[in-house]
Amino acid sequence: MTYCVGMLLDKGLVLMSDTRTNSGVDNISVFRKMHTWSIAGERVITILTAGNLATTQAVISQLEERNKAPSDRRPSIMEAPTMFQVATQVGRLLRDVIEGRQDGGMQGEGPRFTASMIVAGQIRDMEPRLFLIYPEGNFIEASYDTPFFQIGETKYGRPILLRGYDRRMTFEDAVKLLMVSFDSTLAANLSVGLPFDLQVLERDRFDPLHSRRILASDPYFHQISSGWSEALRQAFHSLPSYSFAEDSTPSDGAR
């Protein structure tokens, strides 16, 4: 399992992914799940991956090969005219890889080969765009109603994003919000783990504005983790206390 988030803001895109891959508690490895391609002044594309590692690596490797030697039959995402076409190519390739593995005699273990992806980026003279790619190859695009996507272990970090997200927020606040979301997921699920990869794509800047790996020793992440825990404790204790005493004012209909 993993956890990845892509967030659309007025200022651009903020992306974050963990790096943990495990096949049981005694087989834990670190693999990058954030992959970026760019052409200076023309386009930047980042893909986040979740699911079966062999499947996602096969997709990324084929995208790399197509970028080096594109053709009509094997188009490159670096030559696609729009981000919609980029998402279409990635979705089609993901579907073909999954179907190819199942057709190769692995039908009985089909769920092992499922994967999903987040495609983010911008092409010159167009808007930054964000897509969620499903294993079947179809996809949806982020909008004002759905301004961020999660893949992998989504449930623990989602409430944080729902309560804290604001499309007009600064990149710095967006990173802080993602840190809290990832910390909450990390605390609740052992299949998500450090290090995390972070990337900020500013509107009309066709290379990452900010990109870094957040290690377990990162002092800012430690501040966020401990500060969020303390803030939750203080908020909890500030709430009204529950009483076992009977309410002296019965509700309507009580006898």
C-alpha positions as CSV (number, residue, x, y, z in Angstrom):
1,M,0.0,0.0,0.0
2,T,1.0,3.6,-0.4
3,Y,-0.3,7.1,0.0
4,C,-0.1,9.8,-2.7
5,V,-1.9,13.2,-3.0
6,G,-2.2,15.6,-5.9
7,M,-3.7,19.0,-5.1
8,L,-4.9,21.8,-7.4
9,L,-4.6,25.4,-6.3
10,D,-5.1,28.7,-8.0
11,K,-1.3,29.1,-7.9
12,G,-0.5,25.7,-9.4
13,L,-0.1,22.1,-8.2
14,V,1.2,20.5,-5.0
15,L,2.1,16.8,-5.0
16,M,3.3,14.4,-2.3
17,S,3.9,10.6,-2.1
18,D,5.3,8.1,0.3
19,T,7.9,5.5,-0.7
20,R,7.0,2.4,1.2
21,T,6.4,-0.9,-0.6
22,N,5.8,-4.0,1.4
23,S,4.9,-7.7,0.9
24,G,4.4,-8.4,4.6
25,V,5.8,-7.0,7.8
26,D,9.3,-8.6,7.2
27,N,9.7,-7.4,3.6
28,I,9.6,-3.6,3.4
29,S,11.4,-1.6,0.7
30,V,11.7,2.0,-0.5
31,F,10.7,2.9,-4.1
32,R,10.1,6.2,-5.7
33,K,6.4,6.7,-6.6
34,M,6.8,10.3,-8.0
35,H,8.1,10.6,-11.6
36,T,8.6,13.9,-13.5
37,W,9.4,14.9,-17.0
38,S,9.9,18.4,-18.3
39,I,10.9,20.5,-21.3
40,A,12.1,24.0,-20.3
41,G,9.5,26.7,-21.1
42,E,7.2,24.1,-22.7
43,R,5.7,21.5,-20.3
44,V,6.1,19.7,-17.1
45,I,4.4,16.4,-16.2
46,T,4.5,14.4,-13.0
47,I,2.9,11.0,-12.3
48,L,2.2,9.5,-8.9
49,T,1.7,5.8,-8.7
50,A,0.0,3.4,-6.3
51,G,-0.7,-0.3,-6.4
52,N,1.2,-3.3,-7.6
53,L,4.8,-2.2,-8.0
54,A,5.7,-4.4,-11.0
55,T,2.7,-3.0,-12.8
56,T,3.5,0.7,-12.1
57,Q,7.2,0.2,-12.9
58,A,6.3,-1.4,-16.2
59,V,4.1,1.6,-17.1
60,I,6.8,4.2,-16.1
61,S,9.5,2.2,-18.0
62,Q,7.4,2.2,-21.1
63,L,6.7,5.9,-20.8
64,E,10.5,6.5,-20.6
65,E,11.1,4.4,-23.7
66,R,8.4,6.2,-25.6
67,N,10.0,9.5,-24.6
68,K,13.3,8.4,-26.1
69,A,11.8,7.0,-29.3
70,P,8.3,8.1,-30.0
71,S,6.3,6.9,-32.9
72,D,2.7,7.0,-34.2
73,R,2.1,3.6,-32.7
74,R,3.9,4.4,-29.4
75,P,3.3,8.1,-28.8
76,S,5.2,10.1,-26.2
77,I,3.6,12.1,-23.5
78,M,6.3,14.8,-24.2
79,E,4.7,15.3,-27.6
80,A,1.0,15.1,-26.6
81,P,-0.7,18.4,-27.5
82,T,-2.8,18.6,-24.3
83,M,-2.7,17.3,-20.7
84,F,-6.0,15.5,-21.6
85,Q,-4.1,13.6,-24.2
86,V,-1.3,12.8,-21.7
87,A,-3.9,11.4,-19.3
88,T,-5.4,9.4,-22.2
89,Q,-2.0,7.9,-23.1
90,V,-1.2,7.0,-19.5
91,G,-4.6,5.4,-19.0
92,R,-4.4,3.4,-22.1
93,L,-1.0,2.1,-21.2
94,L,-1.9,1.2,-17.7
95,R,-4.9,-0.7,-18.9
96,D,-2.8,-2.6,-21.5
97,V,-0.2,-3.5,-19.0
98,I,-2.8,-4.9,-16.5
99,E,-4.6,-6.8,-19.2
100,G,-1.4,-8.2,-20.6
101,R,-0.4,-9.6,-17.2
102,Q,-3.8,-11.2,-16.8
103,D,-3.8,-12.6,-20.3
104,G,-0.4,-14.1,-19.5
105,G,-2.0,-16.7,-17.3
106,M,-2.4,-14.7,-14.1
107,Q,-6.2,-14.3,-14.3
108,G,-6.7,-16.0,-10.9
109,E,-4.6,-13.4,-9.2
110,G,-5.9,-10.4,-11.1
111,P,-6.3,-8.0,-8.1
112,R,-2.6,-8.3,-7.4
113,F,-1.9,-6.4,-10.6
114,T,-4.2,-3.4,-10.1
115,A,-2.8,0.1,-9.9
116,S,-3.9,3.7,-10.1
117,M,-2.1,6.9,-10.9
118,I,-2.3,10.7,-10.6
119,V,-1.2,12.7,-13.6
120,A,-0.4,16.3,-13.0
121,G,1.2,19.1,-15.1
122,Q,0.9,22.0,-17.5
123,I,1.6,22.6,-21.2
124,R,2.5,26.1,-22.4
125,D,-0.5,28.4,-23.1
126,M,-2.8,26.0,-21.2
127,E,-4.1,25.6,-17.6
128,P,-2.4,23.3,-15.0
129,R,-4.4,20.1,-14.9
130,L,-4.8,17.1,-12.6
131,F,-6.2,13.7,-13.4
132,L,-6.9,10.5,-11.5
133,I,-6.3,7.4,-13.6
134,Y,-8.2,4.2,-12.7
135,P,-6.9,0.6,-13.4
136,E,-9.4,0.2,-16.3
137,G,-7.7,3.1,-18.0
138,N,-10.5,5.7,-17.7
139,F,-9.9,8.9,-15.7
140,I,-11.5,11.9,-14.1
141,E,-10.2,15.5,-13.9
142,A,-9.9,17.7,-10.8
143,S,-12.3,20.6,-10.6
144,Y,-13.6,23.2,-8.1
145,D,-15.9,20.5,-6.8
146,T,-13.1,17.9,-6.5
147,P,-9.8,19.9,-6.2
148,F,-7.5,17.1,-5.0
149,F,-7.0,13.4,-5.6
150,Q,-5.7,10.6,-3.3
151,I,-4.5,7.1,-4.2
152,G,-3.5,4.2,-2.0
153,E,-4.3,4.4,1.7
154,T,-6.6,7.4,1.5
155,K,-9.1,7.2,4.5
156,Y,-6.9,8.4,7.3
157,G,-5.6,11.6,5.7
158,R,-8.7,12.6,3.8
159,P,-10.6,14.3,6.7
160,I,-7.6,16.6,7.2
161,L,-7.7,17.7,3.5
162,L,-11.4,18.2,3.5
163,R,-11.3,20.5,6.5
164,G,-8.2,22.4,5.7
165,Y,-8.1,22.8,1.9
166,D,-8.6,26.3,0.3
167,R,-8.0,26.7,-3.4
168,R,-6.5,30.2,-2.7
169,M,-4.1,29.0,-0.1
170,T,-0.3,29.5,-0.4
171,F,2.0,26.8,-1.5
172,E,3.5,26.9,2.0
173,D,0.2,26.3,3.7
174,A,-0.6,23.5,1.2
175,V,2.6,21.8,2.0
176,K,1.8,22.1,5.7
177,L,-1.7,20.6,5.2
178,L,-0.2,17.7,3.3
179,M,2.3,17.1,6.0
180,V,-0.5,16.8,8.6
181,S,-2.4,14.5,6.2
182,F,0.6,12.3,5.8
183,D,1.4,12.3,9.5
184,S,-2.2,11.2,10.3
185,T,-1.9,8.3,7.7
186,L,1.5,7.3,8.9
187,A,0.3,7.1,12.5
188,A,-2.7,4.9,11.6
189,N,-1.2,2.5,8.9
190,L,2.1,0.7,8.9
191,S,1.9,0.2,5.1
192,V,2.7,4.0,4.6
193,G,6.1,5.2,5.6
194,L,8.9,7.7,5.2
195,P,10.7,9.1,3.3
196,F,8.1,11.2,1.5
197,D,8.6,13.0,-1.8
198,L,7.3,16.5,-2.2
199,Q,6.9,18.6,-5.3
200,V,5.4,22.1,-6.1
201,L,4.5,23.0,-9.7
202,E,3.9,26.8,-10.0
203,R,1.5,28.0,-12.7
204,D,3.4,28.9,-16.0
205,R,6.7,27.7,-14.7
206,F,7.7,24.5,-16.6
207,D,10.0,23.0,-14.1
208,P,9.3,22.2,-10.4
209,L,9.4,25.3,-8.2
210,H,10.3,23.1,-5.2
211,S,11.2,19.4,-5.0
212,R,12.6,17.5,-2.1
213,R,12.7,14.2,-0.2
214,I,11.5,14.3,3.4
215,L,13.5,11.9,5.5
216,A,12.6,10.4,8.9
217,S,15.1,12.9,10.5
218,D,13.5,15.9,8.9
219,P,13.1,18.6,11.7
220,Y,10.1,20.4,10.1
221,F,8.1,17.1,9.8
222,H,8.9,16.4,13.4
223,Q,7.6,19.8,14.4
224,I,4.4,19.3,12.4
225,S,3.9,15.8,13.9
226,S,4.4,16.8,17.5
227,G,2.6,20.1,17.1
228,W,-0.4,18.5,15.5
229,S,-0.6,15.9,18.3
230,E,-0.5,18.5,20.9
231,A,-3.0,20.7,19.2
232,L,-5.4,17.8,19.0
233,R,-5.0,17.1,22.7
234,Q,-5.6,20.7,23.6
235,A,-8.7,20.9,21.3
236,F,-10.1,17.7,22.9
237,H,-9.7,19.0,26.4
238,S,-11.3,22.3,25.5
239,L,-14.5,20.6,24.5
240,P,-17.4,20.5,27.0
241,S,-17.2,17.5,29.3
242,Y,-19.9,14.8,29.1
243,S,-21.9,14.3,32.3
244,F,-23.7,11.1,33.6
245,A,-26.1,13.3,35.6
246,E,-29.6,13.4,34.3
247,D,-30.5,16.5,32.3
248,S,-32.8,18.6,34.4
249,T,-34.6,19.9,31.3
250,P,-36.3,17.0,29.5
251,S,-36.4,17.0,25.8
252,D,-39.8,17.4,24.0
253,G,-41.8,14.2,24.3
254,A,-39.9,12.9,27.4
255,R,-42.1,11.7,30.3
